[in-house]
């Protein structure tokens, strides 16, 4: 399977259809239900949905390819056109055991974006691994640039934390902030943005050396930092937590956090295990923005590719590419490797806001967390 | 109906040593051999509508090549102690053959290439390649080398088909879609995890699909690999990937 998928990149680069596009969004489905919904749309309403076992049989064999055209509108009046390219990574193969095959799929998707003539490509979810030292293996890019989109994701996570604190009447300056996945691109960006405005920071990740490096950087600015590779090892309980780890499935158990803590699950796939017991925790899904100038899919994947309870909500990483395309700034804004700074976050937030891309209404698995916010008809919690 | 090549379809005589998996391979080889014979008949028919004598000669050469493949599969069967039957009039293969012959009747050279080279050969290349990885000894090598040869056929046709598509992409894509509905629907039924429409008339006894796992194959992987090969071939022709994926996702399972 691996070698066959790897061949896709070369084939697609030669022969993919030429579509006039400003941006490409590369993504993958985070659960089998989402994968089933994608196939159901492709099959059309006149065909019955495929049985689950058939979907699991078929999905892994689908080569990376565009599945729909996307049009993003700006409140400033412009429009940007693009394609959504699915790498068709099976949702149960997001772990390290399938790294080589998955990377080949992302390369295939990237080659597709290049051939489609996309000027900027946003790398959603696992796809951002492409930018971590794997770009040189792509076909000639002819001016196509890649962004992880993580800077805008960080911006929306930080905005979400601040909004949630305001909603709950919490003082962020008195808070102990825990970041799970702290040394990753998103985690370290959140740390740099929020450390100066909280009392103390608890950094958790698997690599102690990287934790020490990040802690030293923050401590140099006078921040009180504690680091640990195990969540039970911290001396204090967090009352604000950001979960930004790269996990194959929602399996994270936070364990010790303060009662009523504010918890942002910013993972894709989600980090938090549904079975996690967190008494009174105020959980919300972070890193999401809403494009108020309008978002259209053709064929209509609305609510399928963006499975949120509100209209036109998309992950920040994908919105970054759309914002830059609307701005006609085709540059590799987010390059991965942990270089996200508060200044860069502010810059992309300003660009996004100019085109009507703002923090999405906050919600979690049970629905909206804000009073007076209505879900889309047909959205189901859980 | 008589086989095209009489290979004495009876099971091996008493006393012949059979490996535990020989009967499974017998059925796999029978499908492959039947496919090769259908291809041989198709290329022979194609030679009759070629205006260019060189193309007619090419088609006849391909027909001979496919007959050679069929003979090679028969020989692999004998090596494991089984005779390999074939039945080009088995229900699925007959439908595929009829679809091809309708293009012949219309003297539709491009349609013939699309059916044989893009659709049937995708199925052959992908499934032979999978069988080549798990089949024992020389049989594995035979499957793999025939898969490689069939892939060359596809390359040969691609240049002609790309030129044709360049003339009028929409008309070409509509034609492929029409043939897809006719031919790939039948292939998808053949590739379904279970034969729900009765015996295929090629397997020597009950359906071989449930037993494929005993030789490290599954019907699901043969289907997946075949449809992926088909999608990749259509990509190489330049058809829009989102369109062809929708076609494939609508096939019966």
Interface residues (C-beta under 8 A of the other chain):
Chain A: X4 X7 X8 X11 X12 X14 X15 X16 X17 X19 X39 X42 X43 X44 X47 X50 X51 X54 X57 X58 X60 X61 X62 X63 X65 X66 X67 X68 X69 X83 X112 X299
Chain B: X193 X220 X223 X224 X225 X227 X228 X231 X232 X235 X236 X237 X238 X239 X240 X241 X242 X245 X246 X249 X250 X253
